[in-house]
Amino acid sequence: MDRICVVFGFLVAAVSAQSACREGWSYDSDRGSCYAIPTGAEGNWAEAMAYCAAMSSELAVIESQGEQNFLLNLINSTKANYPHDSDFWIGAVDILEEGVFIWANRLTELETYFWAPGQPDNKGGRQGCIRMEHEAGWAWGDGACGSTEYFICEREAEG
């Protein structure tokens, strides 16, 4: 009987975790958030922000090493779906004041950074949007907001 209760409890927990997010989203139980990398969708930073908003979400807001690691695993487990330059927009910018990075939807300053070596560099004086960069092992770099990239959306878990 105990064995049945343990199995039943495990199944309930598994179903609960899956139902916490819409289909196609990945659940991070440590943060209570759901994440999606829309397959085939690419855009500049503003388009990525609008796409996520249309899905009742925002560009990913990464506030801990655990969250960065979760997204690294998500990207690595799905990267075959992204044949082009595989950098990913996240929700941070410094377009209001150079060198002061904020989470755009929240208007709060970043407290945690995962910069690639030499980043941010504001190359050419025109890089104000933050992305996770493939060539840097998914560490962060600043990029031109008008460049076309993939992106990661985040929303609160349901239920």
N, C-alpha and C positions, 0 to 999 in steps of 0.2 A: 504494500500500500504506500509506504514512504517513497518507493521508487517511482510510482505513478504520480504522486504529488510533485516530486522534483521535476519529472519530465513535463508535466502539465504546466508547472511554474515557468520552466524554461520556454515552452511554446508560447505562453501568454506574454512573456517578456519580449520574445522575438517578434511576435505579431504587433505588440505595442510599439516597438521601435520602428517597424516598417510603416505602421499607420501614422506615425508622428510627422511624416513628410508625404507630400504628393508623389505620385508616380514619376520616376525620373530624377528624383532628388535624393541626396545622401544625407543620412542623419548622423550628427555628431552629438552623442549623448552627454559628453562632458560640458558642452556649451548650450545644449538645447536648441541647436540651430540646424537648419536644412540648407544644403548647398547644391547648386546645379551649374554645370558647364553646358550651356545650350549647344547641342551637336550641330555643327555646320554654321553656327552664327558667329559672325565677325563684325567688327565695327570700330569706329573711333571711340574715344572715351565717352563722349556725350551720347553717342548712339548706344553704347553698352549700358550706360546709366539708364537711358530711356527703355531699353529692352527689359532690363531687370525690373524697373518700375511697372512695366506692363504686366509682369508676372507677380505683382504684389511683393516685390523683394527689392534689394539694393545691391550694388556692387559690394563684394565681400569686404568686411571690416575685420582685420586680423589683429587680435589683441593679446595673443599669447603664443609661446613656442608650441604648445599643444595644438592650437588652431592652425598654425603654420604647417606643422607636421601632418595634420589631418588633410589639409589641402594639397600638400605634396603627394600624399598617398592617392588622393582623388585624381589628381592630374596624371600621375604615373599609371594608374589603373585604367585610364580612359584615353591616354595620349594617342593611341592608334586612330582615334576619331578626328584628329586635328592635323591634317597633312601639311599645312603651311607653317610659316614661322610661328612657333608655338609659345609666344609670350601671352600672358593673361592679365588683363586690366583688373585692378582692385579699386576700392573706393576712396583712395587717398590722392590728394592734390596739394600743390603749393602755388596755385595760380593767383591767390589773393595777395600773398606776400612771399617773395622768393626766399626759400629756405625754411619757411614755416609750414609744415605739413599738417593738413587737417583731414578728417574723415568728412567728405563732402556732404553727405546726407545728414550728418549729426552736428556739423560745424564744431567739432571738438578736436583739439590738437592730439596728434599721435603720441602715445607714451611708450610704445614698443616698436622697434624697427628691426627689419631683417635684410639690411642692405648688402648687396654684393660688394666686393672690394672695389674701391674707387667710385662708389655711388653714394649719394646722388651727385651727378656731375654737371647737370644743366647744359649739356653739350650744345653748343651753338646759341646758348641763351634762350632756348625754346622748348625746354622739357619741363612740363609742369604736372604731368600725370604719372601715377605709379603703377608699375606692372611687375608681375613675377616673371623672371626672365629664364628661358630655357638654357641658354649658354652659361648662365651663372648657377645652375642647379636649383632653379626656382627661387633664388634670393631676389631681393627687390632692386629695381633700378628705375630711374625716372626716364620717361619717354615723351616724345612729341604727342600731345593730346590728339592730334589729327591722324596719327598713324593707325592702321587697321590691325587689330589684335583680337584674339579670343578673349573671353572674360568669364568671371565666376560670380554668380549671384548667390545671395544669402537671404534667408528669411527665418523668422521664428518658427519653431516646430508647432504643429497643430495638436490640439488636444492635450 
